[in-house]
Amino acid sequence: MEEDKELEGLILKYTAALKSLETQISILLQDYEHKNNYNPVEHIKSRIKSYDSATKKLISRGYEVTAKNIEEYIHDMVGLRIVCSFLSDVYEIVKIIEDSDQITIRDKKDYITNPKDTGYSSYHLLVYVPVYLIDGVHLVEAEIQIRTVAMDFWASLDHKITYKFKGEIPEEIKEGMHKCAEDIHALDQKMLKLNNEMQIIKDDQEII
């Protein structure tokens, strides 16, 4: 009974943290668009990791399934994914979040500059979100993933393949996915170059 109560309290904190994070990110991006006449975001997805996923993760790491261990050892219970058009947008959004007074960054991992061995690319921020409850302010961990549309497509396909083969992916499929990741990286670079060229033309027209 006490464990259930702790779990309910934890879910409350995660729900509040997600709402707070969504609101703050939305405000920051609206402010950016207002000041720059440009919206760098294609879409945003958010979620709270399911209890089943959390328990599987704890068990795989050799931890007892308790609310305390979920809070201590699982850092991505609260997740937000920001998908944008161009590579430059990714780093612009990272800077926007870094400059925010409401979100504290605990750690960051640039899997775009340094992709995972699988070919996975994305920019991850592990952050603290303040949640205001009756007993005071709680800093709740959340993970923000920032990536391009092309990277998001690859990651979605990789997730489906991993699920289909239950993690035991045939070597030829792995090689194919890694090649696709390289192609997607090249595509992102080409799209970035094209966007830069369009911006130069636009700036020249405004001068005239």
LUMLUMKOL-158129 format. One record per residue (C-alpha): residue number from 1; x, y, z. Coordinates in pm, 1 decimal, always signed. Example, Ala and Ser with C-alpha at 12.3 -4.5 7.8 and 13.67 -1.06 7.14 Angstrom:
2
<rec><nr>1</nr><xx>+1230.0</xx><yy>-450.0</yy><zz>+780.0</zz></rec>
<rec><nr>2</nr><xx>+1367.0</xx><yy>-106.0</yy><zz>+714.0</zz></rec>
END
This chain:
208
<rec><nr>1</nr><xx>+0.0</xx><yy>+0.0</yy><zz>+0.0</zz></rec>
<rec><nr>2</nr><xx>+279.4</xx><yy>+242.0</yy><zz>+91.5</zz></rec>
<rec><nr>3</nr><xx>+466.0</xx><yy>+152.2</yy><zz>-229.0</zz></rec>
<rec><nr>4</nr><xx>+149.8</xx><yy>+220.7</yy><zz>-432.2</zz></rec>
<rec><nr>5</nr><xx>+120.4</xx><yy>+560.6</yy><zz>-265.4</zz></rec>
<rec><nr>6</nr><xx>+483.2</xx><yy>+641.1</yy><zz>-350.6</zz></rec>
<rec><nr>7</nr><xx>+425.0</xx><yy>+535.3</yy><zz>-711.1</zz></rec>
<rec><nr>8</nr><xx>+115.4</xx><yy>+756.8</yy><zz>-735.8</zz></rec>
<rec><nr>9</nr><xx>+316.6</xx><yy>+1050.4</yy><zz>-602.0</zz></rec>
<rec><nr>10</nr><xx>+592.3</xx><yy>+981.8</yy><zz>-852.6</zz></rec>
<rec><nr>11</nr><xx>+347.5</xx><yy>+970.4</yy><zz>-1143.6</zz></rec>
<rec><nr>12</nr><xx>+202.6</xx><yy>+1301.2</yy><zz>-1023.3</zz></rec>
<rec><nr>13</nr><xx>+549.6</xx><yy>+1458.8</yy><zz>-1031.9</zz></rec>
<rec><nr>14</nr><xx>+623.5</xx><yy>+1318.5</yy><zz>-1377.7</zz></rec>
<rec><nr>15</nr><xx>+288.9</xx><yy>+1442.3</yy><zz>-1512.7</zz></rec>
<rec><nr>16</nr><xx>+347.2</xx><yy>+1788.5</yy><zz>-1367.3</zz></rec>
<rec><nr>17</nr><xx>+704.6</xx><yy>+1796.0</yy><zz>-1500.8</zz></rec>
<rec><nr>18</nr><xx>+590.1</xx><yy>+1705.3</yy><zz>-1852.2</zz></rec>
<rec><nr>19</nr><xx>+321.6</xx><yy>+1976.0</yy><zz>-1850.4</zz></rec>
<rec><nr>20</nr><xx>+573.1</xx><yy>+2230.0</yy><zz>-1722.2</zz></rec>
<rec><nr>21</nr><xx>+834.7</xx><yy>+2130.0</yy><zz>-1980.5</zz></rec>
<rec><nr>22</nr><xx>+584.6</xx><yy>+2139.3</yy><zz>-2268.0</zz></rec>
<rec><nr>23</nr><xx>+465.0</xx><yy>+2484.2</yy><zz>-2161.8</zz></rec>
<rec><nr>24</nr><xx>+814.3</xx><yy>+2626.9</yy><zz>-2121.3</zz></rec>
<rec><nr>25</nr><xx>+939.0</xx><yy>+2488.5</yy><zz>-2453.9</zz></rec>
<rec><nr>26</nr><xx>+627.0</xx><yy>+2619.1</yy><zz>-2628.0</zz></rec>
<rec><nr>27</nr><xx>+679.1</xx><yy>+2968.7</yy><zz>-2484.4</zz></rec>
<rec><nr>28</nr><xx>+1048.3</xx><yy>+2971.9</yy><zz>-2579.2</zz></rec>
<rec><nr>29</nr><xx>+974.5</xx><yy>+2864.0</yy><zz>-2936.6</zz></rec>
<rec><nr>30</nr><xx>+689.8</xx><yy>+3114.4</yy><zz>-2975.9</zz></rec>
<rec><nr>31</nr><xx>+920.2</xx><yy>+3389.9</yy><zz>-2852.8</zz></rec>
<rec><nr>32</nr><xx>+1191.0</xx><yy>+3276.9</yy><zz>-3095.3</zz></rec>
<rec><nr>33</nr><xx>+945.7</xx><yy>+3277.1</yy><zz>-3386.4</zz></rec>
<rec><nr>34</nr><xx>+817.4</xx><yy>+3622.9</yy><zz>-3289.1</zz></rec>
<rec><nr>35</nr><xx>+1168.9</xx><yy>+3768.8</yy><zz>-3280.9</zz></rec>
<rec><nr>36</nr><xx>+1308.5</xx><yy>+3589.7</yy><zz>-3586.4</zz></rec>
<rec><nr>37</nr><xx>+1002.9</xx><yy>+3544.4</yy><zz>-3810.9</zz></rec>
<rec><nr>38</nr><xx>+1096.0</xx><yy>+3178.8</yy><zz>-3838.2</zz></rec>
<rec><nr>39</nr><xx>+970.6</xx><yy>+2860.2</yy><zz>-3674.7</zz></rec>
<rec><nr>40</nr><xx>+1247.4</xx><yy>+2594.8</yy><zz>-3663.3</zz></rec>
<rec><nr>41</nr><xx>+1015.8</xx><yy>+2315.3</yy><zz>-3544.6</zz></rec>
<rec><nr>42</nr><xx>+824.3</xx><yy>+2065.7</yy><zz>-3758.7</zz></rec>
<rec><nr>43</nr><xx>+654.9</xx><yy>+1891.1</yy><zz>-3467.4</zz></rec>
<rec><nr>44</nr><xx>+694.7</xx><yy>+1796.9</yy><zz>-3101.9</zz></rec>
<rec><nr>45</nr><xx>+610.1</xx><yy>+1467.7</yy><zz>-2930.8</zz></rec>
<rec><nr>46</nr><xx>+601.8</xx><yy>+1400.2</yy><zz>-2558.7</zz></rec>
<rec><nr>47</nr><xx>+545.2</xx><yy>+1103.1</yy><zz>-2332.6</zz></rec>
<rec><nr>48</nr><xx>+583.4</xx><yy>+954.7</yy><zz>-1986.9</zz></rec>
<rec><nr>49</nr><xx>+753.6</xx><yy>+614.6</yy><zz>-2004.9</zz></rec>
<rec><nr>50</nr><xx>+510.9</xx><yy>+335.6</yy><zz>-1917.7</zz></rec>
<rec><nr>51</nr><xx>+539.6</xx><yy>+147.3</yy><zz>-1589.8</zz></rec>
<rec><nr>52</nr><xx>+606.4</xx><yy>-176.4</yy><zz>-1782.8</zz></rec>
<rec><nr>53</nr><xx>+896.9</xx><yy>-17.6</yy><zz>-1971.7</zz></rec>
<rec><nr>54</nr><xx>+1036.3</xx><yy>+122.2</yy><zz>-1647.4</zz></rec>
<rec><nr>55</nr><xx>+1019.5</xx><yy>-213.5</yy><zz>-1469.1</zz></rec>
<rec><nr>56</nr><xx>+1185.1</xx><yy>-395.3</yy><zz>-1761.2</zz></rec>
<rec><nr>57</nr><xx>+1465.7</xx><yy>-140.4</yy><zz>-1759.3</zz></rec>
<rec><nr>58</nr><xx>+1519.9</xx><yy>-178.1</yy><zz>-1384.3</zz></rec>
<rec><nr>59</nr><xx>+1517.6</xx><yy>-558.0</yy><zz>-1400.5</zz></rec>
<rec><nr>60</nr><xx>+1762.7</xx><yy>-559.9</yy><zz>-1693.6</zz></rec>
<rec><nr>61</nr><xx>+2000.4</xx><yy>-351.8</yy><zz>-1480.6</zz></rec>
<rec><nr>62</nr><xx>+1959.8</xx><yy>-572.8</yy><zz>-1175.7</zz></rec>
<rec><nr>63</nr><xx>+1757.0</xx><yy>-331.1</yy><zz>-962.0</zz></rec>
<rec><nr>64</nr><xx>+1451.4</xx><yy>-404.1</yy><zz>-749.9</zz></rec>
<rec><nr>65</nr><xx>+1129.7</xx><yy>-259.8</yy><zz>-890.8</zz></rec>
<rec><nr>66</nr><xx>+1039.1</xx><yy>+25.2</yy><zz>-654.3</zz></rec>
<rec><nr>67</nr><xx>+923.3</xx><yy>+384.0</yy><zz>-697.2</zz></rec>
<rec><nr>68</nr><xx>+1249.2</xx><yy>+499.9</yy><zz>-539.3</zz></rec>
<rec><nr>69</nr><xx>+1459.8</xx><yy>+305.5</yy><zz>-791.5</zz></rec>
<rec><nr>70</nr><xx>+1252.1</xx><yy>+432.5</yy><zz>-1083.3</zz></rec>
<rec><nr>71</nr><xx>+1319.9</xx><yy>+788.8</yy><zz>-971.9</zz></rec>
<rec><nr>72</nr><xx>+1688.5</xx><yy>+726.1</yy><zz>-902.6</zz></rec>
<rec><nr>73</nr><xx>+1797.2</xx><yy>+508.2</yy><zz>-1193.8</zz></rec>
<rec><nr>74</nr><xx>+1566.4</xx><yy>+587.5</yy><zz>-1487.0</zz></rec>
<rec><nr>75</nr><xx>+1645.0</xx><yy>+932.4</yy><zz>-1618.8</zz></rec>
<rec><nr>76</nr><xx>+1410.7</xx><yy>+943.3</yy><zz>-1917.8</zz></rec>
<rec><nr>77</nr><xx>+1073.1</xx><yy>+874.9</yy><zz>-1757.0</zz></rec>
<rec><nr>78</nr><xx>+969.0</xx><yy>+1215.7</yy><zz>-1887.4</zz></rec>
<rec><nr>79</nr><xx>+1053.9</xx><yy>+1262.6</yy><zz>-2253.9</zz></rec>
<rec><nr>80</nr><xx>+1012.9</xx><yy>+1534.8</yy><zz>-2514.4</zz></rec>
<rec><nr>81</nr><xx>+1117.1</xx><yy>+1503.2</yy><zz>-2879.7</zz></rec>
<rec><nr>82</nr><xx>+1158.8</xx><yy>+1811.9</yy><zz>-3095.8</zz></rec>
<rec><nr>83</nr><xx>+1178.4</xx><yy>+1745.8</yy><zz>-3469.4</zz></rec>
<rec><nr>84</nr><xx>+1300.8</xx><yy>+2021.2</yy><zz>-3701.1</zz></rec>
<rec><nr>85</nr><xx>+1380.8</xx><yy>+2071.6</yy><zz>-4068.6</zz></rec>
<rec><nr>86</nr><xx>+1750.7</xx><yy>+2150.2</yy><zz>-4079.1</zz></rec>
<rec><nr>87</nr><xx>+2067.9</xx><yy>+2062.0</yy><zz>-3890.4</zz></rec>
<rec><nr>88</nr><xx>+2122.5</xx><yy>+2425.8</yy><zz>-3801.7</zz></rec>
<rec><nr>89</nr><xx>+1778.9</xx><yy>+2428.6</yy><zz>-3635.0</zz></rec>
<rec><nr>90</nr><xx>+1886.6</xx><yy>+2151.0</yy><zz>-3399.0</zz></rec>
<rec><nr>91</nr><xx>+2172.8</xx><yy>+2352.8</yy><zz>-3255.5</zz></rec>
<rec><nr>92</nr><xx>+1964.2</xx><yy>+2670.4</yy><zz>-3248.3</zz></rec>
<rec><nr>93</nr><xx>+1704.3</xx><yy>+2493.5</yy><zz>-3033.7</zz></rec>
<rec><nr>94</nr><xx>+1977.1</xx><yy>+2355.0</yy><zz>-2806.5</zz></rec>
<rec><nr>95</nr><xx>+2099.3</xx><yy>+2711.2</yy><zz>-2751.5</zz></rec>
<rec><nr>96</nr><xx>+1746.0</xx><yy>+2835.0</yy><zz>-2678.7</zz></rec>
<rec><nr>97</nr><xx>+1707.2</xx><yy>+2570.9</yy><zz>-2407.9</zz></rec>
<rec><nr>98</nr><xx>+2056.2</xx><yy>+2630.5</yy><zz>-2268.4</zz></rec>
<rec><nr>99</nr><xx>+1976.6</xx><yy>+3000.8</yy><zz>-2227.0</zz></rec>
<rec><nr>100</nr><xx>+1649.1</xx><yy>+2933.6</yy><zz>-2043.6</zz></rec>
<rec><nr>101</nr><xx>+1629.0</xx><yy>+3016.4</yy><zz>-1672.3</zz></rec>
<rec><nr>102</nr><xx>+1346.8</xx><yy>+2765.6</yy><zz>-1620.4</zz></rec>
<rec><nr>103</nr><xx>+1526.9</xx><yy>+2454.1</yy><zz>-1744.6</zz></rec>
<rec><nr>104</nr><xx>+1853.0</xx><yy>+2332.2</yy><zz>-1590.6</zz></rec>
<rec><nr>105</nr><xx>+2073.7</xx><yy>+2112.6</yy><zz>-1808.8</zz></rec>
<rec><nr>106</nr><xx>+2235.3</xx><yy>+1822.0</yy><zz>-1627.6</zz></rec>
<rec><nr>107</nr><xx>+2401.7</xx><yy>+1653.7</yy><zz>-1925.1</zz></rec>
<rec><nr>108</nr><xx>+2410.0</xx><yy>+1671.0</yy><zz>-2304.2</zz></rec>
<rec><nr>109</nr><xx>+2508.4</xx><yy>+1419.9</yy><zz>-2570.6</zz></rec>
<rec><nr>110</nr><xx>+2565.4</xx><yy>+1513.1</yy><zz>-2932.6</zz></rec>
<rec><nr>111</nr><xx>+2494.9</xx><yy>+1196.1</yy><zz>-3130.2</zz></rec>
<rec><nr>112</nr><xx>+2490.2</xx><yy>+1404.5</yy><zz>-3448.8</zz></rec>
<rec><nr>113</nr><xx>+2859.3</xx><yy>+1490.6</yy><zz>-3434.6</zz></rec>
<rec><nr>114</nr><xx>+2930.0</xx><yy>+1149.3</yy><zz>-3278.2</zz></rec>
<rec><nr>115</nr><xx>+2663.0</xx><yy>+900.8</yy><zz>-3396.4</zz></rec>
<rec><nr>116</nr><xx>+2609.5</xx><yy>+573.6</yy><zz>-3211.2</zz></rec>
<rec><nr>117</nr><xx>+2759.6</xx><yy>+258.5</yy><zz>-3363.5</zz></rec>
<rec><nr>118</nr><xx>+2415.2</xx><yy>+168.9</yy><zz>-3499.6</zz></rec>
<rec><nr>119</nr><xx>+2406.4</xx><yy>+493.4</yy><zz>-3696.5</zz></rec>
<rec><nr>120</nr><xx>+2160.7</xx><yy>+664.3</yy><zz>-3461.5</zz></rec>
<rec><nr>121</nr><xx>+2181.8</xx><yy>+1044.2</yy><zz>-3469.5</zz></rec>
<rec><nr>122</nr><xx>+2013.0</xx><yy>+1294.6</yy><zz>-3240.7</zz></rec>
<rec><nr>123</nr><xx>+2097.2</xx><yy>+1558.1</yy><zz>-2980.2</zz></rec>
<rec><nr>124</nr><xx>+2003.9</xx><yy>+1461.1</yy><zz>-2625.1</zz></rec>
<rec><nr>125</nr><xx>+1963.7</xx><yy>+1693.2</yy><zz>-2329.5</zz></rec>
<rec><nr>126</nr><xx>+1909.4</xx><yy>+1557.9</yy><zz>-1979.3</zz></rec>
<rec><nr>127</nr><xx>+1743.1</xx><yy>+1836.5</yy><zz>-1784.9</zz></rec>
<rec><nr>128</nr><xx>+1589.0</xx><yy>+1920.1</yy><zz>-1449.7</zz></rec>
<rec><nr>129</nr><xx>+1237.1</xx><yy>+2064.2</yy><zz>-1452.5</zz></rec>
<rec><nr>130</nr><xx>+1109.8</xx><yy>+2241.0</yy><zz>-1137.4</zz></rec>
<rec><nr>131</nr><xx>+777.0</xx><yy>+2108.8</yy><zz>-1009.6</zz></rec>
<rec><nr>132</nr><xx>+600.9</xx><yy>+2309.1</yy><zz>-740.3</zz></rec>
<rec><nr>133</nr><xx>+411.3</xx><yy>+2094.2</yy><zz>-489.4</zz></rec>
<rec><nr>134</nr><xx>+269.5</xx><yy>+2158.4</yy><zz>-141.9</zz></rec>
<rec><nr>135</nr><xx>+587.5</xx><yy>+2036.4</yy><zz>+28.5</zz></rec>
<rec><nr>136</nr><xx>+816.1</xx><yy>+2250.3</yy><zz>-188.7</zz></rec>
<rec><nr>137</nr><xx>+999.5</xx><yy>+2252.1</yy><zz>-520.0</zz></rec>
<rec><nr>138</nr><xx>+1101.7</xx><yy>+1918.1</yy><zz>-671.9</zz></rec>
<rec><nr>139</nr><xx>+1356.9</xx><yy>+1900.9</yy><zz>-953.8</zz></rec>
<rec><nr>140</nr><xx>+1237.5</xx><yy>+1626.3</yy><zz>-1187.2</zz></rec>
<rec><nr>141</nr><xx>+1461.8</xx><yy>+1475.2</yy><zz>-1455.1</zz></rec>
<rec><nr>142</nr><xx>+1351.7</xx><yy>+1475.7</yy><zz>-1817.6</zz></rec>
<rec><nr>143</nr><xx>+1512.3</xx><yy>+1393.1</yy><zz>-2149.4</zz></rec>
<rec><nr>144</nr><xx>+1481.0</xx><yy>+1619.2</yy><zz>-2453.0</zz></rec>
<rec><nr>145</nr><xx>+1569.3</xx><yy>+1474.0</yy><zz>-2793.5</zz></rec>
<rec><nr>146</nr><xx>+1626.1</xx><yy>+1715.3</yy><zz>-3081.0</zz></rec>
<rec><nr>147</nr><xx>+1666.6</xx><yy>+1586.6</yy><zz>-3435.5</zz></rec>
<rec><nr>148</nr><xx>+1586.3</xx><yy>+1652.4</yy><zz>-3799.6</zz></rec>
<rec><nr>149</nr><xx>+1294.4</xx><yy>+1498.0</yy><zz>-3988.5</zz></rec>
<rec><nr>150</nr><xx>+1538.2</xx><yy>+1267.5</yy><zz>-4168.0</zz></rec>
<rec><nr>151</nr><xx>+1694.0</xx><yy>+1150.5</yy><zz>-3839.8</zz></rec>
<rec><nr>152</nr><xx>+1347.8</xx><yy>+1093.9</yy><zz>-3693.8</zz></rec>
<rec><nr>153</nr><xx>+1249.2</xx><yy>+878.1</yy><zz>-3990.0</zz></rec>
<rec><nr>154</nr><xx>+1560.7</xx><yy>+662.6</yy><zz>-3945.4</zz></rec>
<rec><nr>155</nr><xx>+1508.6</xx><yy>+630.2</yy><zz>-3568.5</zz></rec>
<rec><nr>156</nr><xx>+1144.9</xx><yy>+527.4</yy><zz>-3616.7</zz></rec>
<rec><nr>157</nr><xx>+1241.5</xx><yy>+260.7</yy><zz>-3869.6</zz></rec>
<rec><nr>158</nr><xx>+1524.4</xx><yy>+136.9</yy><zz>-3646.2</zz></rec>
<rec><nr>159</nr><xx>+1281.7</xx><yy>+104.0</yy><zz>-3354.0</zz></rec>
<rec><nr>160</nr><xx>+1040.0</xx><yy>-103.5</yy><zz>-3563.7</zz></rec>
<rec><nr>161</nr><xx>+1318.5</xx><yy>-331.2</yy><zz>-3689.4</zz></rec>
<rec><nr>162</nr><xx>+1457.7</xx><yy>-379.9</yy><zz>-3337.5</zz></rec>
<rec><nr>163</nr><xx>+1108.3</xx><yy>-469.5</yy><zz>-3212.0</zz></rec>
<rec><nr>164</nr><xx>+1042.8</xx><yy>-706.1</yy><zz>-3503.0</zz></rec>
<rec><nr>165</nr><xx>+1364.1</xx><yy>-901.8</yy><zz>-3445.4</zz></rec>
<rec><nr>166</nr><xx>+1340.7</xx><yy>-869.4</yy><zz>-3063.1</zz></rec>
<rec><nr>167</nr><xx>+1681.9</xx><yy>-703.3</yy><zz>-3051.3</zz></rec>
<rec><nr>168</nr><xx>+1852.7</xx><yy>-983.6</yy><zz>-3247.9</zz></rec>
<rec><nr>169</nr><xx>+1891.4</xx><yy>-797.8</yy><zz>-3576.7</zz></rec>
<rec><nr>170</nr><xx>+2058.2</xx><yy>-991.4</yy><zz>-3863.6</zz></rec>
<rec><nr>171</nr><xx>+2397.1</xx><yy>-855.3</yy><zz>-3962.2</zz></rec>
<rec><nr>172</nr><xx>+2291.8</xx><yy>-771.9</yy><zz>-4318.6</zz></rec>
<rec><nr>173</nr><xx>+2001.9</xx><yy>-563.3</yy><zz>-4183.8</zz></rec>
<rec><nr>174</nr><xx>+2238.0</xx><yy>-382.4</yy><zz>-3946.3</zz></rec>
<rec><nr>175</nr><xx>+2471.3</xx><yy>-301.5</yy><zz>-4234.4</zz></rec>
<rec><nr>176</nr><xx>+2179.8</xx><yy>-178.7</yy><zz>-4443.8</zz></rec>
<rec><nr>177</nr><xx>+2054.6</xx><yy>+46.7</yy><zz>-4163.8</zz></rec>
<rec><nr>178</nr><xx>+2403.0</xx><yy>+185.6</yy><zz>-4107.4</zz></rec>
<rec><nr>179</nr><xx>+2428.8</xx><yy>+268.9</yy><zz>-4478.2</zz></rec>
<rec><nr>180</nr><xx>+2088.7</xx><yy>+438.5</yy><zz>-4460.9</zz></rec>
<rec><nr>181</nr><xx>+2212.2</xx><yy>+643.6</yy><zz>-4163.3</zz></rec>
<rec><nr>182</nr><xx>+2508.9</xx><yy>+761.6</yy><zz>-4370.2</zz></rec>
<rec><nr>183</nr><xx>+2276.9</xx><yy>+852.8</yy><zz>-4658.5</zz></rec>
<rec><nr>184</nr><xx>+2048.4</xx><yy>+1044.7</yy><zz>-4422.2</zz></rec>
<rec><nr>185</nr><xx>+2344.4</xx><yy>+1236.3</yy><zz>-4280.1</zz></rec>
<rec><nr>186</nr><xx>+2446.9</xx><yy>+1329.9</yy><zz>-4634.6</zz></rec>
<rec><nr>187</nr><xx>+2087.9</xx><yy>+1435.2</yy><zz>-4710.6</zz></rec>
<rec><nr>188</nr><xx>+2078.1</xx><yy>+1658.4</yy><zz>-4401.9</zz></rec>
<rec><nr>189</nr><xx>+2401.5</xx><yy>+1823.7</yy><zz>-4513.4</zz></rec>
<rec><nr>190</nr><xx>+2261.2</xx><yy>+1884.8</yy><zz>-4863.6</zz></rec>
<rec><nr>191</nr><xx>+1937.3</xx><yy>+2028.0</yy><zz>-4723.9</zz></rec>
<rec><nr>192</nr><xx>+2133.8</xx><yy>+2254.5</yy><zz>-4490.7</zz></rec>
<rec><nr>193</nr><xx>+2341.3</xx><yy>+2382.6</yy><zz>-4783.3</zz></rec>
<rec><nr>194</nr><xx>+2024.3</xx><yy>+2442.8</yy><zz>-4984.8</zz></rec>
<rec><nr>195</nr><xx>+1865.2</xx><yy>+2629.8</yy><zz>-4694.6</zz></rec>
<rec><nr>196</nr><xx>+2174.4</xx><yy>+2848.6</yy><zz>-4658.2</zz></rec>
<rec><nr>197</nr><xx>+2163.8</xx><yy>+2929.8</yy><zz>-5029.9</zz></rec>
<rec><nr>198</nr><xx>+1794.2</xx><yy>+3020.0</yy><zz>-5005.4</zz></rec>
<rec><nr>199</nr><xx>+1867.0</xx><yy>+3247.5</yy><zz>-4710.4</zz></rec>
<rec><nr>200</nr><xx>+2140.9</xx><yy>+3429.2</yy><zz>-4905.3</zz></rec>
<rec><nr>201</nr><xx>+1901.6</xx><yy>+3487.3</yy><zz>-5198.0</zz></rec>
<rec><nr>202</nr><xx>+1630.8</xx><yy>+3609.4</yy><zz>-4958.8</zz></rec>
<rec><nr>203</nr><xx>+1871.2</xx><yy>+3849.7</yy><zz>-4787.0</zz></rec>
<rec><nr>204</nr><xx>+1988.9</xx><yy>+3986.1</yy><zz>-5124.0</zz></rec>
<rec><nr>205</nr><xx>+1628.5</xx><yy>+4047.5</yy><zz>-5232.8</zz></rec>
<rec><nr>206</nr><xx>+1554.2</xx><yy>+4235.4</yy><zz>-4910.8</zz></rec>
<rec><nr>207</nr><xx>+1856.7</xx><yy>+4460.0</yy><zz>-4966.4</zz></rec>
<rec><nr>208</nr><xx>+1731.8</xx><yy>+4546.3</yy><zz>-5316.4</zz></rec>
END
